């Protein structure tokens, strides 16, 4: 009898982990299960990209070993000190906002709003902070103008978690400077943007 080969990719390094995988791991660890077997199966399906019905062919002790390796990785420290400024993602070369002191009001308000629940909104945050490079010369580059797109933000669930954490750490350290940068906007501009944000939230529409 011939069996179908099952390919199982076990993440062993933080560079193998995407935002979506990290969010799944945290969500599953917070979830209550009727048995340890159910938790094991869901973790492997989420992080090794395999269908649950195919796990029946594996020995349970092997599955527990896989989960142990994944948990060990997740308990280790992410390198968030090395800032990733440029990277290739889904066929495009992306760049981190080059100069946060010149951040636009729209970028700042949306980033600050997403930071209220940074874990759940991490992919949305990265869609603001990393955008396609439109011009590049040496170390200098320019990224496309900010134009929020809810569907595009979903693509960032596949964005690498290492770049995400390093840029988020960098952003938080810049907090005071960013608030000072906002002083270049008139109070009327800020008020208009905030009121528009509140209207969108009440109507259930995504931030634009």
C-alpha positions, 0 to 999 in steps of 0.5 A: 500500500502506497502512502502519500508523503507528508511534508512537515516544516518545523521552524527552528529559528526566529527567521522562520516565523511570520507575524501570523504564525507568532499570533497563532502561537500566542492565541493557542497558548491562551486558549483552553483545550479539553486535552493536551493532544488537541493543543498539540495538534492545533499548534503543529497545524498552525506553525508547520502548515499541515492539515489536521487530518494528516497528523493522524499518521504521526506518532503522538510522541513525535508530535510532542517532540515537535511542539517541544522544539517549537516551544523552545524557540518561542521561549528564546529571545528575539533579536530586536536590536538589529534594525531591519531597514530594507528587505524583500517581501512578496516580490517587492523591496520594502523599506522602513519609514526613512525618517521618523522625525518627518512622519506624516500626521496620517502615519503617526495617528494610525501607528499610535492607534494600532499600538493600543493592541500591538500584538493583534495589529502587528501586521497592520503596523508593519503595513504602515512602517514598511512600504515599497521602495520607489527610489534608491541611491546607496543607503538612501531611499524613498518609499511610496506615499502612505495610502491605507489598504485593509486588504494589503495589510492582511498580506503582512501576516506573512511578514517576518517577525524579526523585522517586526519586533526590531522596528517596533522596538525602535519606534517605541524608543522614538516616542518623545521625538515623534510627539515633538514632530507632531508640533509642525501640524496645526491643532486644527489638522490634528483635531480633524484627523482624530474626529475622522478616526472616531467617526470611522471607528463608530461606523465599523469602517477600517482606518483610512 
